[in-house]
């Protein structure tokens, strides 16, 4: 019976080595990040208006 247990242990070890024996390929940091604007830029929104600033903050 000891021989069967040894074969089972060897088979289990071979299975572990096949699954966990090597590290996965490295992934570059540039490949893990995607950059894109959250919304389409609106040029009218970024235009500075001194009167609008006064109305929003002083009234």
N, C-alpha and C positions, 0 to 999 in steps of 0.2 A: 504493500500500500504506500510505502514511502516513495516509491518510484513514480506513482501516479500523482501524488501531491507535488513532487518536484516538477513534473511535466506541467501541471496546472499552474504552478508558481512561475515557471519559465514562460508559459503562454501569456500569463497576466503581465509579466515584466515586458515581454515583447510588445504587447498591446499598449502599455504605458509609454514605452520608448517611441512607438510609431506615432502616438498622439502628441506627446509632450517632449519628445527627444530633441527638438530644435526650436529655436525662437522664430517667430514669424518675421517676414521681411520688414525692414525699417520703412516707416512712412515719413517723408519729409514734412516739416512743419508747414511749408507753403502749400502742400496738398491737402492739409486739414482745415484750412481757413478759406472761406469765400467772402469776398467783400463786394457789396453792391449797395447803392443808395436805398434808403428805406422808402423814400418817396421821390417823385420827380421834382427837381429844384424849380421853385417858382420865383422868377426874378422880381415880380411885383411885391412879393412878401418881404424881400430883403431890402427894398428901397427905403431909405431913411427919410422920415418926414418929421420935422421939428414940431409942427403944429399937432400932429397926432400924438407925439410924445407928451406934450403939455396937457392935452385933453385926457389922456389915459392916466397920467400920474398926478396931476394937480387938481383935477375937478372931482 
